[in-house]
């Protein structure tokens, strides 16, 4: 046994001894509950999965939950659990750690989903901007071709206005000098 298990067992036995001194008429049910609780605290369950719960204590002791809750031992067990010196069995600590890790994992999944939604929105915004820029680039390429044609002298003596002011992408119109 580890030191913490020894300390816990000592705390449990001390509490039960105090209960027996203060209440000399403890019943067989009370003694069964105390033995079952000690077995669970030692991590040696005979019937249950080892969790230190009222249901498991009752199952290990072979008593009903009503008998457990009527027993004076139930109050002492509750005090034992509230004591900071008492360490629960390793299985209980591991179950608590599993619960904490599951909650942490769920939070991480929620955070990841939110981040993915945000990134998808950003990608959509960038795609829209790329589309606008591609259209504008096509317009500029078209204008560049027309200007190159004018500079090559193919249309000598003709000056063309490429766009009307305020009309992006308008067809160029021919004007005479």
C-alpha positions as CSV (number, residue, x, y, z in Angstrom):
1,X,0.0,0.0,0.0
2,X,1.1,3.5,-0.7
3,X,1.5,6.2,2.0
4,X,-1.6,8.0,0.9
5,X,-3.6,4.7,1.0
6,X,-2.3,4.1,4.5
7,X,-3.2,7.6,5.6
8,X,-6.7,7.3,4.0
9,X,-7.3,3.9,5.6
10,X,-6.1,5.3,9.0
11,X,-8.5,8.3,8.6
12,X,-11.4,5.9,7.7
13,X,-10.7,3.6,10.6
14,X,-10.4,6.5,13.0
15,X,-13.7,7.9,11.9
16,X,-15.4,4.5,12.2
17,X,-13.9,4.0,15.7
18,X,-15.2,7.3,16.8
19,X,-18.6,6.4,15.5
20,X,-18.5,3.1,17.4
21,X,-17.5,4.9,20.6
22,X,-20.3,7.5,20.3
23,X,-22.9,4.9,19.2
24,X,-22.4,1.6,21.1
25,X,-25.5,0.0,19.5
26,X,-24.3,-0.2,15.9
27,X,-26.2,-2.8,13.9
28,X,-24.9,-5.6,11.6
29,X,-25.9,-3.5,8.7
30,X,-23.7,-0.6,10.0
31,X,-20.7,-3.0,10.3
32,X,-21.4,-4.4,6.8
33,X,-21.4,-0.9,5.4
34,X,-18.2,0.0,7.1
35,X,-16.4,-3.1,5.8
36,X,-17.7,-2.5,2.3
37,X,-16.5,1.1,2.4
38,X,-13.1,0.0,3.6
39,X,-12.9,-2.5,0.7
40,X,-13.8,0.1,-1.8
41,X,-11.3,2.6,-0.4
42,X,-8.6,0.0,-0.6
43,X,-9.5,-0.6,-4.2
44,X,-10.5,-4.2,-3.6
45,X,-14.2,-4.4,-4.6
46,X,-15.8,-7.9,-4.7
47,X,-18.9,-7.1,-6.7
48,X,-18.8,-3.6,-8.2
49,X,-16.6,-1.7,-10.5
50,X,-14.7,-0.1,-7.6
51,X,-16.2,3.4,-7.6
52,X,-16.9,4.8,-4.2
53,X,-20.5,5.7,-4.6
54,X,-23.5,5.0,-2.3
55,X,-24.8,2.4,-4.9
56,X,-21.5,0.5,-4.9
57,X,-21.2,0.7,-1.1
58,X,-24.7,-0.8,-0.8
59,X,-24.0,-3.5,-3.3
60,X,-20.7,-4.5,-1.6
61,X,-22.4,-4.5,1.8
62,X,-25.5,-6.4,0.5
63,X,-27.9,-3.8,1.9
64,X,-30.5,-1.6,0.3
65,X,-29.9,2.1,-0.3
66,X,-32.7,3.0,2.1
67,X,-30.8,1.0,4.8
68,X,-27.6,2.8,3.9
69,X,-29.1,6.3,4.1
70,X,-30.8,5.5,7.5
71,X,-27.5,4.2,8.9
72,X,-25.4,6.5,11.0
73,X,-22.4,5.3,8.9
74,X,-23.6,7.2,5.9
75,X,-23.1,10.5,7.6
76,X,-19.6,9.5,8.6
77,X,-18.7,8.4,5.1
78,X,-19.9,11.7,3.8
79,X,-17.6,13.5,6.3
80,X,-14.7,11.2,5.2
81,X,-15.2,12.2,1.6
82,X,-15.3,15.9,2.5
83,X,-12.0,15.6,4.4
84,X,-9.0,16.9,2.5
85,X,-6.7,14.2,4.0
86,X,-8.6,11.4,2.4
87,X,-7.5,10.2,-1.1
88,X,-10.0,8.3,-3.1
89,X,-8.9,5.1,-4.7
90,X,-6.9,5.3,-7.9
91,X,-9.8,4.1,-10.0
92,X,-11.9,7.1,-8.8
93,X,-9.1,9.5,-9.5
94,X,-8.6,8.0,-13.0
95,X,-12.3,8.3,-13.7
96,X,-12.3,11.9,-12.7
97,X,-9.2,12.5,-14.9
98,X,-11.1,10.7,-17.8
99,X,-14.1,13.0,-17.3
100,X,-11.8,16.1,-17.2
101,X,-10.0,14.9,-20.4
102,X,-13.3,14.3,-22.1
103,X,-14.5,17.8,-21.3
104,X,-11.2,19.2,-22.4
105,X,-11.4,17.2,-25.7
106,X,-15.0,18.5,-26.3
107,X,-13.9,22.1,-25.7
108,X,-11.0,21.6,-28.1
109,X,-13.3,20.2,-30.8
110,X,-15.6,23.2,-30.3
111,X,-12.7,25.5,-30.6
112,X,-11.5,23.7,-33.7
113,X,-14.9,23.8,-35.3
114,X,-15.1,27.6,-34.7
115,X,-11.7,28.1,-36.1
116,X,-12.6,26.1,-39.2
117,X,-15.8,28.1,-39.7
118,X,-13.8,31.3,-39.4
119,X,-11.1,30.1,-41.9
120,X,-13.8,29.0,-44.4
121,X,-15.4,32.4,-44.2
122,X,-11.9,34.0,-44.8
123,X,-11.3,31.7,-47.8
124,X,-14.7,32.6,-49.3
125,X,-13.9,36.3,-48.9
126,X,-10.5,35.8,-50.5
127,X,-12.1,33.9,-53.4
128,X,-14.5,36.7,-54.0
129,X,-11.7,39.2,-54.1
130,X,-9.7,37.0,-56.4
131,X,-12.6,36.8,-58.8
132,X,-13.0,40.6,-58.7
133,X,-9.3,41.0,-59.4
134,X,-9.3,38.5,-62.2
135,X,-12.2,40.3,-63.9
136,X,-10.3,43.6,-63.5
137,X,-7.1,42.0,-64.8
138,X,-9.0,40.8,-67.9
139,X,-10.2,44.3,-68.5
140,X,-6.7,45.7,-68.1
141,X,-5.3,43.1,-70.5
142,X,-8.0,44.0,-73.1
143,X,-7.1,47.7,-72.7
144,X,-3.4,46.9,-73.0
145,X,-4.0,45.1,-76.3
146,X,-5.9,48.0,-77.7
147,X,-3.1,50.4,-76.7
148,X,-0.5,48.1,-78.2
149,X,-2.5,48.1,-81.4
150,X,-2.6,51.9,-81.5
151,X,1.1,52.1,-80.8
152,X,2.0,49.6,-83.6
153,X,0.4,52.0,-86.0
154,X,-2.2,49.7,-87.3
155,X,-4.8,52.3,-86.6
156,X,-2.7,55.3,-87.6
157,X,-4.3,58.6,-87.0
158,X,-7.1,57.2,-84.9
159,X,-7.3,58.1,-81.2
160,X,-9.6,55.9,-79.1
161,X,-11.1,56.6,-75.8
162,X,-10.8,53.3,-74.0
163,X,-13.6,53.9,-71.4
164,X,-16.2,56.3,-70.6
165,X,-15.5,57.9,-67.2
166,X,-17.4,55.9,-64.4
167,X,-18.0,52.9,-66.7
168,X,-15.5,50.1,-66.0
169,X,-15.3,47.5,-68.7
170,X,-17.1,49.7,-71.3
171,X,-16.3,49.0,-75.0
172,X,-13.8,51.4,-76.5
173,X,-15.2,53.9,-79.0
174,X,-13.5,55.3,-82.0
175,X,-13.1,59.1,-82.2
176,X,-11.6,61.1,-85.1
177,X,-8.8,63.6,-84.4
